Amino acid sequence: MLQYHGIVLDKSLRDESMIKRFKILGSRHSSTNPWMMYLVEVAAGNLNHEIYVMQKNMKPRFYAHFYRDSELRVVFPDKIFIANVNDKGSWHAFQDYGLKLGIPKEQLECKPVKIEEEKDWLG
């Protein structure tokens, strides 16, 4: 896959129109929080630049995640973690960091992290 897919929350961005920088593949409302979750696509060659721009616009205590093949990138306003989608043990660093920021544990389970999970996630 030459693109990354990811999940970005509208409320995680100071300027919510920034979501338009990405190709939007779908969206859904959170069932427990007042935000819209967007499934987005970004070309692999543009990912680092888009992450940089997005981090400058992110609110504290939020994150986004991007995935391709077995790679998972979890992006906080001031930090990026790289993990393996198939090895939940590799997720501990970003989950511990998120917990320290006050993000509830159940919100630190990145979903989806594989293309084949997207259809179920979108409902």
Contact map, one row per residue, 1 for C-alpha under 8 A:
111100000000000000000000000000000000000000000000000000000000000000011000000000000000000000000000000000000000000000000000000
111100000000000000000000000000000000000000110000000000000000000000000000000000000000000000000000000000000000000000000000000
111110000000000000000000000000000000000011110000000000000000000000010000000000000000000000000000000000000000000000000000000
111111000000000000000000000000000000000011110010000000000000000001110000000000000000000000000000000000000000000000000000000
001111100000000000000000000000000000001111000000000000000000000001110000000000000000000000000000000000000000000000100000000
000111110000000000000000000000000000011110000000000000000000000111100000000000000000000000000000000000000000000010000000000
000011111000000000000000000000000000111100000000000000000000000111000000000000000000000000000000000000000000000100000000000
000001111101000000100000000000000000111100000000000000000000001110000000000000000000000000000000000000000000000000000000000
000000111111100000000000000000000011110000000000000000000000000100000000000000000000000000000000000000000000000000000000000
000000011111100100100000000000000011110000000000000000000000000000000000000000000000000000000000000000000000000000000000000
000000001111110100000000000000000011000000000000000000000000000000000000000000000000000000000000000000000000000000000000000
000000011111110100000000000000000000000000000000000000000111011000000000000000000000000000000000000000000000000000000000000
000000001111111101000000000000000000000000000000000001001110000000000000000000000000000000000000000000000000000000000000000
000000000011111100000000000000000000000000000000000000001110000000000000000000000000000000000000000000000000000000000000000
000000000000111111000000000000000000000000000000000000001000000000000000000000000000000000000000000000000000000000000000000
000000000111111111100000000000000000000000000000000000000000000000000000000000000000000000000000000000000000000000000000000
000000000000001111110000000000000000000000000000000000000000000000000000000000000000000000000000000000000000000000000000000
000000000000101111111000000000000000000000000000000001000000000000000000000000000000000000000000000000000000000000000000000
000000010100000111111100000000000000000000000000000000000000000000000000000000000000000000000000000000000000000000000000000
000000000000000011111111000000000000000000000000000000000000000000000000000000000000000000000000000000000000000000000000000
000000000000000001111110000000000000000000000000000000000000000000000000000000000000000000000000000000000000000000000000000
000000000000000000111111000000000000000111000000000000000000000000000000000000000000000000000000000000000000000000000000000
000000000000000000011111100000000000000111000000000000000000000000000000000000000000000000000000000000000000000000000000000
000000000000000000010111111000000000011110000000000000000000000000000000000000000000000000000000000000000000000000000000000
000000000000000000000011111000000000011110000000000000000000000000000000000000000000000000000000000000000000000000000000000
000000000000000000000001111100000000011100000000000000000000000000000000000000000000000000000000000000000000000000000000010
000000000000000000000001111110000001111000000000000000000000000000000000000000000000000000000000000000000000000000000000010
000000000000000000000000011111000001110000000000000000000000000000000000000000000000000000000000000000000000000000000000010
000000000000000000000000001111100111100000000000000000000000000000000000000000000000000000000000000000000000000000000000000
000000000000000000000000000111111111100000000000000000000000000000000000000000000000000000000000000000000000000000000000000
000000000000000000000000000011111000000000000000000000000000000000000000000000000000000000000000000000000000000000000000000
000000000000000000000000000001111100000000000000000000000000000000000000000000000000000000000000000000000000000000000000000
000000000000000000000000000001111110000000000000000000000000000000000000000000000000000000000000000000000000000000000000000
000000000000000000000000000011011111000000000000000000000000000000000000000000000000000000000000000000000000000000000000000
000000001110000000000000000011001111100000000000000000000000000000000000000000000000000000000000000000000000000000000000000
000000001110000000000000001111000111110000000000000000000000000000000000000000000000000000000000000000000000000000000000000
000000111100000000000000001111000011111000000000000000000000000000000000000000000000000000000000000000000000000000000000000
000001111100000000000001111100000001111100000000000000000000000000000000000000000000000000000000000000000000000000000000000
000011110000000000000001111000000000111110000000000000000000000000000000000000000000000000000000000000000000000000000000000
000011110000000000000111110000000000011111000000000000000000000000000000000000000000000000000000000000000000000000000000000
001111000000000000000111100000000000001111100000000000000000000000000000000000000000000000000000000000000000000000000000000
001110000000000000000110000000000000000111110110000000000000000000000000000000000000000000000000000000000000000000000000000
011100000000000000000000000000000000000011111110000000000000000000000000000000000000000000000000000000000000000000000000000
011100000000000000000000000000000000000001111110000000000000000000000000000000000000000000000000000000000000000000000000000
000000000000000000000000000000000000000000111111000000000000000000000000000000000000000000000000000000000000000000000000000
000000000000000000000000000000000000000001111111110000000000000000000000000000000000000000000000000000000000000000000000000
000100000000000000000000000000000000000001111111111000000000000000000000000000000000000000000000000000000000000000000000000
000000000000000000000000000000000000000000001111111100000000000000000000000000000000000000000000000000000000000000000000000
000000000000000000000000000000000000000000000111111110000000000000000000000000000000000000000000000000000000000000000000000
000000000000000000000000000000000000000000000111111111000000000000000000000000000000000000000000000000000000000000000000000
000000000000000000000000000000000000000000000011111111100000000000000000001000000000000000000000000000000000000000000000000
000000000000000000000000000000000000000000000001111111110000000000000000000000000000000000000000000000000000000000000000000
000000000000000000000000000000000000000000000000111111111000000000000000000000000000000000000000000000000000000000000000000
000000000000100001000000000000000000000000000000011111111100000000000000000010000000000000000000000000000000000000000000000
000000000000000000000000000000000000000000000000001111111100000000000000001111000000000000000000000000000000000000000000000
000000000000000000000000000000000000000000000000000111111100000000000000000010000000000000000000000000000000000000000000000
000000000000111000000000000000000000000000000000000011111110000000000000000010000000000000000000000000000000000000000000000
000000000001110000000000000000000000000000000000000001111111011000000000000110000000000000000000000000000000000000000000000
000000000001110000000000000000000000000000000000000000001111110000000000000010000000000000000000000000000000000000000000000
000000000001000000000000000000000000000000000000000000000111110000000000000110000000000000000000000000000000000000000000000
000000000000000000000000000000000000000000000000000000000011111000000000000100000000000000000000010011100000000000000000000
000000000001000000000000000000000000000000000000000000000111111100000000000110000000000000000000000000100000000000000000000
000000010001000000000000000000000000000000000000000000000100111110000000011110000000000000000000000000000000000000000000000
000001111000000000000000000000000000000000000000000000000000011111000000011100000000000000000000000000000000000000000000000
000001110000000000000000000000000000000000000000000000000000001111100001111000000000000000000000000000000000010000000000000
000111100000000000000000000000000000000000000000000000000000000111110001110000000000000000000000000000000000000010000000000
000111000000000000000000000000000000000000000000000000000000000011111111100000000000100000000000000000000000000011000000000
101110000000000000000000000000000000000000000000000000000000000001111111000000000000000000000000000000000000000011000000000
100000000000000000000000000000000000000000000000000000000000000000111110000000000000000000000000000000000000000001000000000
000000000000000000000000000000000000000000000000000000000000000000111111000000000001110000000000000000000000000000000000000
000000000000000000000000000000000000000000000000000000000000000000111111100000000111100000000000000000000000000000000000000
000000000000000000000000000000000000000000000000000000000000000011110111110000000111100000000000000000000000000010000000000
000000000000000000000000000000000000000000000000000000000000000011100011111000011110000000000000000000000000000000000000000
000000000000000000000000000000000000000000000000000000000000001111000001111100011110000000000100000000000000000000000000000
000000000000000000000000000000000000000000000000001000100000001110000000111111111000000000000000000000000000000000000000000
000000000000000000000000000000000000000000000000000000100101111100000000011111110000000000000000000000000000000000000000000
000000000000000000000000000000000000000000000000000001111111011000000000001111100000000000000000000000000000000000000000000
000000000000000000000000000000000000000000000000000000100000000000000000001111110000000000000000000000000000000000000000000
000000000000000000000000000000000000000000000000000000000000000000000000001111111000000000000000000000000000000000000000000
000000000000000000000000000000000000000000000000000000000000000000000000111101111100000000000000000000000000000000000000000
000000000000000000000000000000000000000000000000000000000000000000000000111000111110000000001100000000000000000000000000000
000000000000000000000000000000000000000000000000000000000000000000000011110000011111000000000000000000000000000000000000000
000000000000000000000000000000000000000000000000000000000000000000000011110000001111101001100000000000000000000000000000000
000000000000000000000000000000000000000000000000000000000000000000000111000000000111111101100000000000000000000000000000000
000000000000000000000000000000000000000000000000000000000000000000100111000000000011111100000000000000000000000011000000000
000000000000000000000000000000000000000000000000000000000000000000000100000000000001111100000000000000000000000000000000000
000000000000000000000000000000000000000000000000000000000000000000000000000000000011111111100000000000000000000000000000000
000000000000000000000000000000000000000000000000000000000000000000000000000000000001111111110000000000000000000000000000000
000000000000000000000000000000000000000000000000000000000000000000000000000000000000001111110000000000000000000000000000000
000000000000000000000000000000000000000000000000000000000000000000000000000000000011001111111000000000000000000000000000000
000000000000000000000000000000000000000000000000000000000000000000000000000000000011001111111110000000000000000000000000000
000000000000000000000000000000000000000000000000000000000000000000000000000000000000000111111111000000000000000000000000000
000000000000000000000000000000000000000000000000000000000000000000000000000000001000000001111111100000000000000000000000000
000000000000000000000000000000000000000000000000000000000000000000000000010000001000000000111111110000000000000000000000000
000000000000000000000000000000000000000000000000000000000000000000000000000000000000000000111111111000001001000000000000000
000000000000000000000000000000000000000000000000000000000000000000000000000000000000000000011111111100000000000000000000000
000000000000000000000000000000000000000000000000000000000000000000000000000000000000000000001111111110000000000000000000000
000000000000000000000000000000000000000000000000000000000000100000000000000000000000000000000111111111111001000000000000000
000000000000000000000000000000000000000000000000000000000000000000000000000000000000000000000011111111111000000000000000000
000000000000000000000000000000000000000000000000000000000000000000000000000000000000000000000001111111100000000000000000000
000000000000000000000000000000000000000000000000000000000000100000000000000000000000000000000000111111100000000000000000000
000000000000000000000000000000000000000000000000000000000000100000000000000000000000000000000000011111110000000000000000000
000000000000000000000000000000000000000000000000000000000000110000000000000000000000000000000000011111111011000000000000000
000000000000000000000000000000000000000000000000000000000000000000000000000000000000000000000000011001111111000000000000000
000000000000000000000000000000000000000000000000000000000000000000000000000000000000000000000010011000111111100000000000000
000000000000000000000000000000000000000000000000000000000000000000000000000000000000000000000000000000011111100000000000000
000000000000000000000000000000000000000000000000000000000000000000000000000000000000000000000000000000111111110000000000000
000000000000000000000000000000000000000000000000000000000000000000000000000000000000000000000010010000111111110000000000000
000000000000000000000000000000000000000000000000000000000000000000000000000000000000000000000000000000001111111000000000000
000000000000000000000000000000000000000000000000000000000000000010000000000000000000000000000000000000000011111110000000000
000000000000000000000000000000000000000000000000000000000000000000000000000000000000000000000000000000000000111110001000100
000000100000000000000000000000000000000000000000000000000000000000000000000000000000000000000000000000000000011111101100100
000001000000000000000000000000000000000000000000000000000000000001110001000000000000100000000000000000000000011111101000000
000000000000000000000000000000000000000000000000000000000000000000111000000000000000100000000000000000000000000111111100000
000010000000000000000000000000000000000000000000000000000000000000000000000000000000000000000000000000000000000111111100000
000000000000000000000000000000000000000000000000000000000000000000000000000000000000000000000000000000000000000001111110000
000000000000000000000000000000000000000000000000000000000000000000000000000000000000000000000000000000000000001111111111100
000000000000000000000000000000000000000000000000000000000000000000000000000000000000000000000000000000000000000101111111110
000000000000000000000000000000000000000000000000000000000000000000000000000000000000000000000000000000000000000000011111111
000000000000000000000000000000000000000000000000000000000000000000000000000000000000000000000000000000000000000000001111111
000000000000000000000000000000000000000000000000000000000000000000000000000000000000000000000000000000000000001100001111111
000000000000000000000000011100000000000000000000000000000000000000000000000000000000000000000000000000000000000000000111111
000000000000000000000000000000000000000000000000000000000000000000000000000000000000000000000000000000000000000000000011111
